[in-house]
Amino acid sequence: MDSLGPRIKELRLEANLNKAALARRVGVSDVTISYWESGAIKQIGHERLVALAQALGCPLSRLIESEERGRASPLYLRRLPPAPWQDPGARAIELPFELVPSQRWEGECYLLTPAPGEPFDFLDQGDLVAIAPTEVFRQPGLYLVELAGAQCVRRVSQGPTGELQFERQTSDEITPYTPDCRLLGKLVARWQANPL
């Protein structure tokens, strides 16, 4: 964790936060943020690290692990745009075709999980999903959709004349395509969090 200080600063700047704003979100003083960034304070408690990651809008693993490791970690899925894979630090995952043969999908995939306190249809807190970015409808299924300026998950299908139709988890009502709707990505796999 030698590079934690510079990583905090880098993530703070990516999040467009000054030290005072970050300090308020974490519940510490801006002097403490300065000490963390300079490396004067090298050990930060777990509770503060979790608060810091949430305030910076990044997974805890991105905050504490060296970027050189090259491993992808889950990105937080939030209701407000942009899509998580638009973060410059986002890393795609290798999703073997054998895991999702029915999806017939090739291309980039990202591992996502709902951010704390951000509800999504078809997903529970702690679930992991592999999402392939696309703005093109390729097959029926679950898609990450931007609808009226908010990101949501909808079951997407085509009507008899080829128009896209959107369905929520809690309703049988089908919503037709509107100009304020945009496909962002196809959910190609989901792993549910269940106690072991």
N, C-alpha and C positions, 0 to 999 in steps of 0.2 A: 504494500500500500504506500510505497515511497512516492508515487506520482499522484496521490489522492488530492493534494493541494492544487496543483495545476489543472487536474481534471475537474475539480469543483469550479474553478474559475472559468474553464472552457465551457462547461455545461451552463453556468450562470449567464455567460455572454450569449450562448445559443438560445437561451430562454428569454433573452432581452430583459434581464432583471439587473437592477443595481444592487449593491450590497445591502442597503437598508431594506429594500423590498424583499429580498431573499431572507434576511434576518427575521422580518415580521412573519413570514410564512413558516419558518422553522421554529420560531419561538426563542431566538437567541439575540444577542446584540450584534450590530454591524461590525464591532471590533472583533467579536468571535469569528465572524465570517472572514475578516482580514487575516486573523491568525491561522485559520484553517487553510486558506488559500496560499499563504506564505510558507506553510509547513511548520510554523512555530508550535502549533498544537498538532501532534502527529496521531494521537489516538482519539477517536470519536466513538462514543457509545452507540450501540445498535439502534436504540430508540431515536437518537438524533440522525443517524444515517438513513433510517426509514423516512423520517420527516423531511430530510434533505432531498432524498430521491423523489418523493411526492411533490415537493415544492419546485424541483427542477423539471418535473414531468418526464422522468426517465426511470427505467427499471433499476432496482438496487444493484443488480449485477453490473450494469454499465458504469455505475458510479464507483464501485469498489474493485472491479477487475480490469486488468490491463487490456487495452484495445489490441495489443499485438497478438493476443491469443487466437484471434480470428474466429471465435465461436459466436454464433448468433444467440441472442437471448430474447425472451418474449418482449414484445413491444406493448405498451398500454394502448388499448382501444378506447377512444373518448368520443363523446357525442358531438363535440365541435371539431370541424375540420382544422388542419389538414389530415389526410390519411397518415397513419403512423409510419409507413415506409418512406414517406417524403422527408423524414429526418435524415440528415446527412450521415449520422452514425448507424442507421439501420442496416442490418445484415440479413441477406436472404438465407434461407435454409435449404438443404438438400432433402427433398421429399421423394423417396424411392417410389417409382411408378407402382410397384407391387403393393404398396400400402393403400393406394386409392385407384385400383384398376377401373372402377366404374366411372371415375371422373374423366378419364381420357384427357388428362391435362398435362401439358408440358410448359415449362417456363418458370419464372421466379415465383417463389413462395416466401411468405413471412409468417413467423410464429407470433400470434397476438393473444392477449388476455384482456378481459374488461378491466379498465382502471377501477380502483376502489371507489365505490359509490356511484358508478356509471352503469345503470341497467341497460341491457340489450335483449330484445326478443331472441329466443332460441339459444341464448348463452346464459350460464350462471356464473357467479363470482368464482374464480379459480379455474374455470374451463380454459383450455388452450385450443386455438384454432389455427390452421394453416390457411392463409388467404393468398390467392394469386391475383395480383393487380390486373384489372381489365376494365375497359369501358364498353366492351362489346359483349352482348348476350351470346353465349355459346351453347348452353344447355340449361334445362330447368334445374332449380335448386336454390340454395341459400346464397345471397349476395350481400356484401356491404354496399349500402346505397346512401347517397347524399340526397336528402329530401327536405325541401324548404330550409336549406342551410344547416341541417343537422345530419349527422351520420347515424344510420340505423341498420339493422339486419332484417331483411325481408325474404320471404320465399318468392322467387320470381319465375314466371312461366309466360308462355305466349298464348294469346287468345286465338279464336278460330281464323281471324284475319291477319295474324302475325303481330298484333300489338302486344307490348309488354304489360303484364299484370303483376301486382304486388299484393302480398298477403302477410298479415301479422300472425304471430303465434297464437294470440288470444282471441282471434276473430276469424270467422269464415268469410267476412266481407272482403271482396276483391277490389283493390284500388287500381284504376287505370293509370297508364303513364301520363305524366304532365311535364311541361317544359322545365319545371324546377326540380326535376328528378334526374339523377345521374348515377350510373353504375360505377362503383369504385373497385370492387374486387369480388372474386368468387371464392366462397368457403369450400375448400376441397377436403378438409379433414377436421374432426373435432375430437378432443379428448376431454372427458368430463372428470371433474374433481370429486371423488368419492372417498370417504374414510376407509382406511385399510384395517 
